[in-house]
């Protein structure tokens, strides 16, 4: 998201759980397009709140899994947030060998990029669309 839209949008990434390492295949396919994930740390929505992020200050929650969709809808009971569900393929466990796994992760990466462009328009960053 930050690669496409820079500082035009304020973005925070959070998941349902924060106990997962960033997947090496995700790091590899994002590096291919100039997105650095190796220093990224996963964190939960609850952790965002504990660190002082005011969820009522966000306009939109995009969930990529049924579990995150349920959690996001739970927050709409307390905060006025728009919630969108983007059914994105989960590449974990797909592919028999390294090349097949990387292909699945690339497909997921490209699905997410396409959804962002459909939702927020073309990137102001030249050459990455």
N, CA, C and O atoms as a GROMACS GRO file, in nm:
protein
  516
    1UNK      N    1   0.083  -0.119   0.000
    1UNK     CA    2   0.000   0.000   0.000
    1UNK      C    3   0.087   0.125   0.000
    1UNK      O    4   0.064   0.218  -0.077
    2UNK      N    5   0.188   0.126   0.087
    2UNK     CA    6   0.274   0.243   0.093
    2UNK      C    7   0.354   0.258  -0.035
    2UNK      O    8   0.385   0.370  -0.076
    3UNK      N    9   0.388   0.146  -0.099
    3UNK     CA   10   0.461   0.152  -0.226
    3UNK      C   11   0.376   0.218  -0.334
    3UNK      O   12   0.427   0.296  -0.414
    4UNK      N   13   0.247   0.189  -0.335
    4UNK     CA   14   0.158   0.247  -0.436
    4UNK      C   15   0.120   0.391  -0.406
    4UNK      O   16   0.119   0.474  -0.496
    5UNK      N   17   0.090   0.422  -0.280
    5UNK     CA   18   0.028   0.550  -0.249
    5UNK      C   19   0.110   0.641  -0.158
    5UNK      O   20   0.068   0.752  -0.128
    6UNK      N   21   0.226   0.595  -0.115
    6UNK     CA   22   0.314   0.678  -0.036
    6UNK      C   23   0.245   0.735   0.086
    6UNK      O   24   0.184   0.662   0.163
    7UNK      N   25   0.255   0.865   0.102
    7UNK     CA   26   0.196   0.933   0.218
    7UNK      C   27   0.058   0.990   0.189
    7UNK      O   28   0.002   1.064   0.270
    8UNK      N   29   0.002   0.955   0.072
    8UNK     CA   30  -0.131   1.004   0.038
    8UNK      C   31  -0.238   0.943   0.128
    8UNK      O   32  -0.344   1.001   0.148
    9UNK      N   33  -0.209   0.825   0.184
    9UNK     CA   34  -0.300   0.757   0.275
    9UNK      C   35  -0.224   0.718   0.401
    9UNK      O   36  -0.108   0.680   0.395
   10UNK      N   37  -0.292   0.728   0.516
   10UNK     CA   38  -0.231   0.679   0.640
   10UNK      C   39  -0.271   0.533   0.655
   10UNK      O   40  -0.390   0.501   0.654
   11UNK      N   41  -0.174   0.447   0.668
   11UNK     CA   42  -0.198   0.304   0.665
   11UNK      C   43  -0.136   0.237   0.786
   11UNK      O   44  -0.024   0.269   0.826
   12UNK      N   45  -0.209   0.143   0.843
   12UNK     CA   46  -0.156   0.056   0.947
   12UNK      C   47  -0.194  -0.086   0.911
   12UNK      O   48  -0.306  -0.111   0.864
   13UNK      N   49  -0.105  -0.177   0.932
   13UNK     CA   50  -0.130  -0.317   0.904
   13UNK      C   51  -0.143  -0.392   1.035
   13UNK      O   52  -0.060  -0.379   1.125
   14UNK      N   53  -0.249  -0.470   1.044
   14UNK     CA   54  -0.269  -0.551   1.164
   14UNK      C   55  -0.344  -0.677   1.125
   14UNK      O   56  -0.416  -0.682   1.025
   15UNK      N   57  -0.326  -0.778   1.206
   15UNK     CA   58  -0.392  -0.905   1.181
   15UNK      C   59  -0.473  -0.949   1.300
   15UNK      O   60  -0.488  -0.876   1.399
   16UNK      N   61  -0.524  -1.069   1.290
   16UNK     CA   62  -0.600  -1.126   1.400
   16UNK      C   63  -0.506  -1.165   1.513
   16UNK      O   64  -0.540  -1.150   1.630
   17UNK      N   65  -0.388  -1.217   1.477
   17UNK     CA   66  -0.288  -1.260   1.575
   17UNK      C   67  -0.156  -1.189   1.546
   17UNK      O   68  -0.133  -1.143   1.435
   18UNK      N   69  -0.071  -1.180   1.647
   18UNK     CA   70   0.059  -1.118   1.627
   18UNK      C   71   0.174  -1.215   1.650
   18UNK      O   72   0.290  -1.174   1.658
   19UNK      N   73   0.143  -1.342   1.662
   19UNK     CA   74   0.245  -1.438   1.700
   19UNK      C   75   0.311  -1.507   1.582
   19UNK      O   76   0.381  -1.608   1.600
   20UNK      N   77   0.292  -1.456   1.464
   20UNK     CA   78   0.346  -1.520   1.344
   20UNK      C   79   0.465  -1.442   1.290
   20UNK      O   80   0.465  -1.319   1.289
   21UNK      N   81   0.565  -1.515   1.244
   21UNK     CA   82   0.678  -1.453   1.174
   21UNK      C   83   0.633  -1.417   1.033
   21UNK      O   84   0.543  -1.481   0.978
   22UNK      N   85   0.694  -1.316   0.976
   22UNK     CA   86   0.664  -1.283   0.837
   22UNK      C   87   0.718  -1.397   0.751
   22UNK      O   88   0.834  -1.436   0.764
   23UNK      N   89   0.635  -1.448   0.665
   23UNK     CA   90   0.667  -1.563   0.581
   23UNK      C   91   0.780  -1.530   0.484
   23UNK      O   92   0.777  -1.427   0.417
   24UNK      N   93   0.878  -1.618   0.475
   24UNK     CA   94   0.992  -1.599   0.386
   24UNK      C   95   0.954  -1.588   0.240
   24UNK      O   96   1.017  -1.514   0.165
   25UNK      N   97   0.851  -1.661   0.198
   25UNK     CA   98   0.806  -1.651   0.059
   25UNK      C   99   0.742  -1.515   0.033
   25UNK      O  100   0.760  -1.458  -0.074
   26UNK      N  101   0.668  -1.463   0.130
   26UNK     CA  102   0.609  -1.328   0.116
   26UNK      C  103   0.720  -1.224   0.106
   26UNK      O  104   0.712  -1.132   0.025
   27UNK      N  105   0.823  -1.240   0.189
   27UNK     CA  106   0.936  -1.147   0.184
   27UNK      C  107   1.001  -1.151   0.046
   27UNK      O  108   1.032  -1.047  -0.012
   28UNK      N  109   1.022  -1.271  -0.007
   28UNK     CA  110   1.089  -1.287  -0.137
   28UNK      C  111   1.010  -1.225  -0.251
   28UNK      O  112   1.067  -1.152  -0.332
   29UNK      N  113   0.879  -1.251  -0.259
   29UNK     CA  114   0.803  -1.199  -0.373
   29UNK      C  115   0.779  -1.049  -0.361
   29UNK      O  116   0.764  -0.980  -0.462
   30UNK      N  117   0.775  -0.997  -0.240
   30UNK     CA  118   0.761  -0.852  -0.225
   30UNK      C  119   0.893  -0.782  -0.257
   30UNK      O  120   0.892  -0.671  -0.311
   31UNK      N  121   1.005  -0.844  -0.225
   31UNK     CA  122   1.134  -0.788  -0.264
   31UNK      C  123   1.144  -0.772  -0.414
   31UNK      O  124   1.208  -0.679  -0.463
   32UNK      N  125   1.082  -0.862  -0.489
   32UNK     CA  126   1.086  -0.856  -0.635
   32UNK      C  127   1.027  -0.726  -0.689
   32UNK      O  128   1.065  -0.681  -0.798
   33UNK      N  129   0.937  -0.665  -0.616
   33UNK     CA  130   0.874  -0.541  -0.661
   33UNK      C  131   0.917  -0.421  -0.577
   33UNK      O  132   0.854  -0.316  -0.582
   34UNK      N  133   1.023  -0.439  -0.500
   34UNK     CA  134   1.078  -0.328  -0.424
   34UNK      C  135   1.008  -0.298  -0.292
   34UNK      O  136   1.018  -0.187  -0.241
   35UNK      N  137   0.937  -0.395  -0.237
   35UNK     CA  138   0.870  -0.379  -0.109
   35UNK      C  139   0.946  -0.460  -0.005
   35UNK      O  140   0.957  -0.582  -0.017
   36UNK      N  141   0.998  -0.393   0.095
   36UNK     CA  142   1.080  -0.455   0.199
   36UNK      C  143   0.990  -0.503   0.314
   36UNK      O  144   0.926  -0.421   0.381
   37UNK      N  145   0.985  -0.632   0.336
   37UNK     CA  146   0.906  -0.687   0.446
   37UNK      C  147   0.989  -0.752   0.555
   37UNK      O  148   0.936  -0.785   0.661
   38UNK      N  149   1.118  -0.770   0.533
   38UNK     CA  150   1.198  -0.847   0.629
   38UNK      C  151   1.203  -0.783   0.767
   38UNK      O  152   1.222  -0.853   0.866
   39UNK      N  153   1.186  -0.652   0.776
   39UNK     CA  154   1.186  -0.586   0.906
   39UNK      C  155   1.044  -0.561   0.960
   39UNK      O  156   1.027  -0.507   1.069
   40UNK      N  157   0.946  -0.601   0.883
   40UNK     CA  158   0.807  -0.583   0.923
   40UNK      C  159   0.774  -0.678   1.038
   40UNK      O  160   0.817  -0.794   1.037
   41UNK      N  161   0.699  -0.630   1.135
   41UNK     CA  162   0.656  -0.715   1.247
   41UNK      C  163   0.505  -0.726   1.243
   41UNK      O  164   0.434  -0.627   1.226
   42UNK      N  165   0.458  -0.848   1.260
   42UNK     CA  166   0.313  -0.864   1.264
   42UNK      C  167   0.262  -0.818   1.400
   42UNK      O  168   0.329  -0.831   1.502
   43UNK      N  169   0.142  -0.763   1.399
   43UNK     CA  170   0.078  -0.723   1.524
   43UNK      C  171  -0.072  -0.736   1.508
   43UNK      O  172  -0.125  -0.732   1.397
   44UNK      N  173  -0.139  -0.751   1.618
   44UNK     CA  174  -0.283  -0.770   1.617
   44UNK      C  175  -0.354  -0.636   1.632
   44UNK      O  176  -0.292  -0.534   1.666
   45UNK      N  177  -0.482  -0.638   1.605
   45UNK     CA  178  -0.562  -0.516   1.623
   45UNK      C  179  -0.564  -0.477   1.771
   45UNK      O  180  -0.558  -0.359   1.804
   46UNK      N  181  -0.572  -0.577   1.859
   46UNK     CA  182  -0.569  -0.547   2.002
   46UNK      C  183  -0.438  -0.479   2.041
   46UNK      O  184  -0.436  -0.387   2.123
   47UNK      N  185  -0.328  -0.526   1.982
   47UNK     CA  186  -0.198  -0.467   2.009
   47UNK      C  187  -0.192  -0.322   1.959
   47UNK      O  188  -0.130  -0.237   2.023
   48UNK      N  189  -0.254  -0.295   1.845
   48UNK     CA  190  -0.261  -0.157   1.797
   48UNK      C  191  -0.324  -0.067   1.902
   48UNK      O  192  -0.275   0.041   1.931
   49UNK      N  193  -0.433  -0.114   1.959
   49UNK     CA  194  -0.502  -0.035   2.062
   49UNK      C  195  -0.414  -0.016   2.185
   49UNK      O  196  -0.408   0.093   2.241
   50UNK      N  197  -0.345  -0.122   2.226
   50UNK     CA  198  -0.258  -0.113   2.343
   50UNK      C  199  -0.145  -0.013   2.320
   50UNK      O  200  -0.099   0.053   2.414
   51UNK      N  201  -0.099   0.000   2.196
   51UNK     CA  202   0.010   0.092   2.163
   51UNK      C  203  -0.040   0.234   2.139
   51UNK      O  204   0.039   0.323   2.108
   52UNK      N  205  -0.171   0.254   2.153
   52UNK     CA  206  -0.223   0.389   2.145
   52UNK      C  207  -0.288   0.428   2.014
   52UNK      O  208  -0.330   0.543   2.000
   53UNK      N  209  -0.298   0.338   1.919
   53UNK     CA  210  -0.369   0.371   1.795
   53UNK      C  211  -0.517   0.381   1.825
   53UNK      O  212  -0.576   0.289   1.882
   54UNK      N  213  -0.577   0.492   1.788
   54UNK     CA  214  -0.720   0.515   1.810
   54UNK      C  215  -0.795   0.463   1.688
   54UNK      O  216  -0.795   0.527   1.583
   55UNK      N  217  -0.859   0.349   1.703
   55UNK     CA  218  -0.927   0.288   1.589
   55UNK      C  219  -1.040   0.374   1.536
   55UNK      O  220  -1.078   0.362   1.419
   56UNK      N  221  -1.095   0.462   1.619
   56UNK     CA  222  -1.202   0.550   1.572
   56UNK      C  223  -1.149   0.654   1.473
   56UNK      O  224  -1.227   0.719   1.404
   57UNK      N  225  -1.018   0.670   1.467
   57UNK     CA  226  -0.959   0.765   1.374
   57UNK      C  227  -0.939   0.710   1.233
   57UNK      O  228  -0.901   0.783   1.142
   58UNK      N  229  -0.964   0.581   1.216
   58UNK     CA  230  -0.951   0.520   1.084
   58UNK      C  231  -1.085   0.526   1.012
   58UNK      O  232  -1.191   0.525   1.075
   59UNK      N  233  -1.079   0.531   0.881
   59UNK     CA  234  -1.201   0.535   0.800
   59UNK      C  235  -1.240   0.399   0.745
   59UNK      O  236  -1.357   0.371   0.722
   60UNK      N  237  -1.140   0.314   0.723
   60UNK     CA  238  -1.164   0.190   0.650
   60UNK      C  239  -1.079   0.078   0.707
   60UNK      O  240  -0.961   0.097   0.738
   61UNK      N  241  -1.139  -0.038   0.719
   61UNK     CA  242  -1.067  -0.161   0.753
   61UNK      C  243  -1.086  -0.255   0.635
   61UNK      O  244  -1.198  -0.280   0.591
   62UNK      N  245  -0.975  -0.306   0.585
   62UNK     CA  246  -0.980  -0.404   0.477
   62UNK      C  247  -0.936  -0.537   0.535
   62UNK      O  248  -0.824  -0.549   0.585
   63UNK      N  249  -1.022  -0.634   0.529
   63UNK     CA  250  -0.989  -0.766   0.582
   63UNK      C  251  -0.964  -0.860   0.465
   63UNK      O  252  -1.030  -0.854   0.361
   64UNK      N  253  -0.865  -0.948   0.486
   64UNK     CA  254  -0.825  -1.040   0.380
   64UNK      C  255  -0.856  -1.186   0.414
   64UNK      O  256  -0.823  -1.275   0.336
   65UNK      N  257  -0.917  -1.209   0.528
   65UNK     CA  258  -0.953  -1.346   0.567
   65UNK      C  259  -1.088  -1.342   0.638
   65UNK      O  260  -1.128  -1.239   0.691
   66UNK      N  261  -1.158  -1.455   0.638
   66UNK     CA  262  -1.285  -1.457   0.711
   66UNK      C  263  -1.268  -1.424   0.860
   66UNK      O  264  -1.354  -1.357   0.918
   67UNK      N  265  -1.159  -1.469   0.921
   67UNK     CA  266  -1.138  -1.440   1.064
   67UNK      C  267  -1.117  -1.290   1.086
   67UNK      O  268  -1.172  -1.233   1.180
   68UNK      N  269  -1.040  -1.226   1.000
   68UNK     CA  270  -1.020  -1.081   1.017
   68UNK      C  271  -1.147  -1.004   0.984
   68UNK      O  272  -1.171  -0.898   1.041
   69UNK      N  273  -1.229  -1.056   0.895
   69UNK     CA  274  -1.357  -0.992   0.863
   69UNK      C  275  -1.448  -0.994   0.985
   69UNK      O  276  -1.512  -0.893   1.017
   70UNK      N  277  -1.456  -1.109   1.053
   70UNK     CA  278  -1.539  -1.117   1.174
   70UNK      C  279  -1.492  -1.018   1.280
   70UNK      O  280  -1.573  -0.951   1.343
   71UNK      N  281  -1.362  -1.010   1.300
   71UNK     CA  282  -1.306  -0.918   1.399
   71UNK      C  283  -1.334  -0.773   1.360
   71UNK      O  284  -1.371  -0.691   1.445
   72UNK      N  285  -1.317  -0.741   1.233
   72UNK     CA  286  -1.343  -0.604   1.187
   72UNK      C  287  -1.489  -0.567   1.207
   72UNK      O  288  -1.519  -0.455   1.248
   73UNK      N  289  -1.579  -0.658   1.177
   73UNK     CA  290  -1.721  -0.629   1.196
   73UNK      C  291  -1.755  -0.611   1.344
   73UNK      O  292  -1.845  -0.535   1.379
   74UNK      N  293  -1.682  -0.682   1.430
   74UNK     CA  294  -1.701  -0.664   1.574
   74UNK      C  295  -1.667  -0.520   1.614
   74UNK      O  296  -1.735  -0.461   1.698
   75UNK      N  297  -1.563  -0.464   1.554
   75UNK     CA  298  -1.524  -0.327   1.588
   75UNK      C  299  -1.626  -0.224   1.541
   75UNK      O  300  -1.636  -0.116   1.600
   76UNK      N  301  -1.703  -0.256   1.437
   76UNK     CA  302  -1.802  -0.160   1.390
   76UNK      C  303  -1.913  -0.140   1.491
   76UNK      O  304  -1.990  -0.044   1.481
   77UNK      N  305  -1.921  -0.229   1.589
   77UNK     CA  306  -2.019  -0.208   1.697
   77UNK      C  307  -1.978  -0.091   1.785
   77UNK      O  308  -2.063  -0.027   1.846
   78UNK      N  309  -1.848  -0.062   1.792
   78UNK     CA  310  -1.797   0.041   1.881
   78UNK      C  311  -1.746   0.165   1.807
   78UNK      O  312  -1.748   0.275   1.862
   79UNK      N  313  -1.702   0.148   1.685
   79UNK     CA  314  -1.644   0.257   1.607
   79UNK      C  315  -1.715   0.264   1.473
   79UNK      O  316  -1.758   0.162   1.419
   80UNK      N  317  -1.728   0.385   1.420
   80UNK     CA  318  -1.787   0.401   1.289
   80UNK      C  319  -1.676   0.378   1.185
   80UNK      O  320  -1.603   0.470   1.149
   81UNK      N  321  -1.665   0.255   1.139
   81UNK     CA  322  -1.563   0.218   1.042
   81UNK      C  323  -1.628   0.149   0.924
   81UNK      O  324  -1.720   0.068   0.940
   82UNK      N  325  -1.581   0.183   0.806
   82UNK     CA  326  -1.623   0.109   0.688
   82UNK      C  327  -1.537  -0.018   0.681
   82UNK      O  328  -1.416  -0.013   0.703
   83UNK      N  329  -1.600  -0.129   0.652
   83UNK     CA  330  -1.530  -0.256   0.646
   83UNK      C  331  -1.550  -0.317   0.508
   83UNK      O  332  -1.662  -0.329   0.459
   84UNK      N  333  -1.440  -0.356   0.447
   84UNK     CA  334  -1.445  -0.425   0.318
   84UNK      C  335  -1.374  -0.558   0.333
   84UNK      O  336  -1.271  -0.569   0.400
   85UNK      N  337  -1.428  -0.660   0.269
   85UNK     CA  338  -1.365  -0.791   0.267
   85UNK      C  339  -1.315  -0.815   0.126
   85UNK      O  340  -1.391  -0.812   0.029
   86UNK      N  341  -1.185  -0.840   0.115
   86UNK     CA  342  -1.124  -0.875  -0.013
   86UNK      C  343  -1.087  -1.023  -0.008
   86UNK      O  344  -0.989  -1.059   0.059
   87UNK      N  345  -1.161  -1.109  -0.075
   87UNK     CA  346  -1.130  -1.252  -0.072
   87UNK      C  347  -1.004  -1.282  -0.153
   87UNK      O  348  -1.010  -1.303  -0.274
   88UNK      N  349  -0.894  -1.283  -0.085
   88UNK     CA  350  -0.763  -1.304  -0.146
   88UNK      C  351  -0.719  -1.449  -0.120
   88UNK      O  352  -0.740  -1.502  -0.011
   89UNK      N  353  -0.658  -1.510  -0.220
   89UNK     CA  354  -0.609  -1.647  -0.205
   89UNK      C  355  -0.501  -1.653  -0.097
   89UNK      O  356  -0.411  -1.569  -0.094
   90UNK      N  357  -0.511  -1.752  -0.009
   90UNK     CA  358  -0.409  -1.775   0.092
   90UNK      C  359  -0.307  -1.872   0.033
   90UNK      O  360  -0.339  -1.988   0.009
   91UNK      N  361  -0.183  -1.825   0.008
   91UNK     CA  362  -0.085  -1.911  -0.059
   91UNK      C  363  -0.014  -2.012   0.032
   91UNK      O  364   0.056  -2.100  -0.017
   92UNK      N  365  -0.033  -1.999   0.162
   92UNK     CA  366   0.038  -2.091   0.252
   92UNK      C  367  -0.009  -2.234   0.225
   92UNK      O  368  -0.129  -2.259   0.214
   93UNK      N  369   0.083  -2.324   0.214
   93UNK     CA  370   0.052  -2.464   0.190
   93UNK      C  371   0.032  -2.500   0.044
   93UNK      O  372   0.012  -2.617   0.012
   94UNK      N  373   0.037  -2.403  -0.045
   94UNK     CA  374   0.022  -2.431  -0.188
   94UNK      C  375   0.158  -2.456  -0.251
   94UNK      O  376   0.258  -2.398  -0.209
   95UNK      N  377   0.161  -2.540  -0.350
   95UNK     CA  378   0.283  -2.565  -0.425
   95UNK      C  379   0.365  -2.677  -0.367
   95UNK      O  380   0.379  -2.690  -0.245
   96UNK      N  381   0.420  -2.758  -0.456
   96UNK     CA  382   0.500  -2.874  -0.415
   96UNK      C  383   0.647  -2.840  -0.396
   96UNK      O  384   0.714  -2.898  -0.311
   97UNK      N  385   0.697  -2.746  -0.477
   97UNK     CA  386   0.838  -2.711  -0.467
   97UNK      C  387   0.851  -2.559  -0.456
   97UNK      O  388   0.751  -2.487  -0.460
   98UNK      N  389   0.974  -2.512  -0.441
   98UNK     CA  390   0.998  -2.370  -0.420
   98UNK      C  391   0.940  -2.284  -0.532
   98UNK      O  392   0.876  -2.182  -0.504
   99UNK      N  393   0.960  -2.322  -0.656
   99UNK     CA  394   0.908  -2.242  -0.768
   99UNK      C  395   0.756  -2.234  -0.766
   99UNK      O  396   0.699  -2.128  -0.792
  100UNK      N  397   0.690  -2.346  -0.736
  100UNK     CA  398   0.544  -2.346  -0.730
  100UNK      C  399   0.494  -2.261  -0.613
  100UNK      O  400   0.394  -2.189  -0.626
  101UNK      N  401   0.562  -2.268  -0.501
  101UNK     CA  402   0.524  -2.186  -0.385
  101UNK      C  403   0.541  -2.038  -0.417
  101UNK      O  404   0.453  -1.957  -0.386
  102UNK      N  405   0.654  -2.003  -0.478
  102UNK     CA  406   0.675  -1.862  -0.515
  102UNK      C  407   0.569  -1.815  -0.613
  102UNK      O  408   0.523  -1.702  -0.604
  103UNK      N  409   0.530  -1.900  -0.707
  103UNK     CA  410   0.424  -1.864  -0.803
  103UNK      C  411   0.292  -1.835  -0.731
  103UNK      O  412   0.222  -1.741  -0.767
  104UNK      N  413   0.259  -1.915  -0.631
  104UNK     CA  414   0.135  -1.893  -0.555
  104UNK      C  415   0.143  -1.761  -0.479
  104UNK      O  416   0.045  -1.686  -0.475
  105UNK      N  417   0.256  -1.733  -0.418
  105UNK     CA  418   0.273  -1.608  -0.344
  105UNK      C  419   0.269  -1.487  -0.437
  105UNK      O  420   0.216  -1.382  -0.402
  106UNK      N  421   0.327  -1.502  -0.556
  106UNK     CA  422   0.320  -1.392  -0.654
  106UNK      C  423   0.175  -1.365  -0.694
  106UNK      O  424   0.134  -1.250  -0.708
  107UNK      N  425   0.099  -1.472  -0.712
  107UNK     CA  426  -0.042  -1.456  -0.748
  107UNK      C  427  -0.117  -1.380  -0.640
  107UNK      O  428  -0.196  -1.290  -0.670
  108UNK      N  429  -0.094  -1.415  -0.514
  108UNK     CA  430  -0.158  -1.345  -0.403
  108UNK      C  431  -0.114  -1.199  -0.398
  108UNK      O  432  -0.197  -1.109  -0.383
  109UNK      N  433   0.017  -1.176  -0.410
  109UNK     CA  434   0.070  -1.038  -0.412
  109UNK      C  435   0.002  -0.956  -0.520
  109UNK      O  436  -0.039  -0.843  -0.497
  110UNK      N  437  -0.010  -1.013  -0.639
  110UNK     CA  438  -0.070  -0.941  -0.751
  110UNK      C  439  -0.220  -0.920  -0.733
  110UNK      O  440  -0.273  -0.819  -0.778
  111UNK      N  441  -0.288  -1.015  -0.668
  111UNK     CA  442  -0.430  -0.996  -0.637
  111UNK      C  443  -0.448  -0.876  -0.545
  111UNK      O  444  -0.537  -0.794  -0.567
  112UNK      N  445  -0.365  -0.868  -0.443
  112UNK     CA  446  -0.375  -0.757  -0.348
  112UNK      C  447  -0.347  -0.624  -0.418
  112UNK      O  448  -0.419  -0.526  -0.399
  113UNK      N  449  -0.242  -0.622  -0.500
  113UNK     CA  450  -0.210  -0.498  -0.573
  113UNK      C  451  -0.325  -0.456  -0.663
  113UNK      O  452  -0.359  -0.338  -0.669
  114UNK      N  453  -0.386  -0.552  -0.734
  114UNK     CA  454  -0.498  -0.520  -0.822
  114UNK      C  455  -0.618  -0.467  -0.744
  114UNK      O  456  -0.684  -0.374  -0.788
  115UNK      N  457  -0.646  -0.527  -0.630
  115UNK     CA  458  -0.757  -0.480  -0.547
  115UNK      C  459  -0.733  -0.336  -0.499
  115UNK      O  460  -0.825  -0.256  -0.494
  116UNK      N  461  -0.608  -0.306  -0.463
  116UNK     CA  462  -0.576  -0.169  -0.419
  116UNK      C  463  -0.600  -0.070  -0.532
  116UNK      O  464  -0.657   0.037  -0.509
  117UNK      N  465  -0.557  -0.104  -0.652
  117UNK     CA  466  -0.576  -0.013  -0.765
  117UNK      C  467  -0.723   0.003  -0.798
  117UNK      O  468  -0.768   0.113  -0.828
  118UNK      N  469  -0.799  -0.107  -0.793
  118UNK     CA  470  -0.943  -0.097  -0.816
  118UNK      C  471  -1.011  -0.008  -0.713
  118UNK      O  472  -1.101   0.070  -0.746
  119UNK      N  473  -0.968  -0.018  -0.588
  119UNK     CA  474  -1.033   0.055  -0.479
  119UNK      C  475  -0.988   0.200  -0.470
  119UNK      O  476  -1.071   0.289  -0.448
  120UNK      N  477  -0.858   0.225  -0.486
  120UNK     CA  478  -0.803   0.358  -0.460
  120UNK      C  479  -0.752   0.429  -0.584
  120UNK      O  480  -0.707   0.543  -0.575
  121UNK      N  481  -0.758   0.364  -0.700
  121UNK     CA  482  -0.716   0.427  -0.824
  121UNK      C  483  -0.570   0.402  -0.854
  121UNK      O  484  -0.499   0.339  -0.776
  122UNK      N  485  -0.526   0.449  -0.970
  122UNK     CA  486  -0.387   0.428  -1.012
  122UNK      C  487  -0.289   0.490  -0.913
  122UNK      O  488  -0.319   0.587  -0.842
  123UNK      N  489  -0.173   0.434  -0.910
  123UNK     CA  490  -0.069   0.480  -0.820
  123UNK      C  491  -0.014   0.614  -0.868
  123UNK      O  492   0.013   0.631  -0.987
  124UNK      N  493   0.004   0.708  -0.775
  124UNK     CA  494   0.074   0.831  -0.814
  124UNK      C  495   0.224   0.807  -0.835
  124UNK      O  496   0.293   0.891  -0.893
  125UNK      N  497   0.274   0.693  -0.786
  125UNK     CA  498   0.414   0.657  -0.806
  125UNK      C  499   0.430   0.606  -0.948
  125UNK      O  500   0.376   0.501  -0.982
  126UNK      N  501   0.501   0.678  -1.030
  126UNK     CA  502   0.516   0.644  -1.172
  126UNK      C  503   0.576   0.505  -1.189
  126UNK      O  504   0.671   0.467  -1.120
  127UNK      N  505   0.520   0.431  -1.281
  127UNK     CA  506   0.579   0.304  -1.320
  127UNK      C  507   0.540   0.184  -1.238
  127UNK      O  508   0.586   0.073  -1.267
  128UNK      N  509   0.457   0.200  -1.138
  128UNK     CA  510   0.419   0.082  -1.057
  128UNK      C  511   0.269   0.069  -1.054
  128UNK      O  512   0.204   0.118  -0.962
  129UNK      N  513   0.214   0.002  -1.156
  129UNK     CA  514   0.069  -0.011  -1.163
  129UNK      C  515   0.025  -0.144  -1.208
  129UNK      O  516  -0.095  -0.169  -1.218
   0.00000   0.00000   0.00000
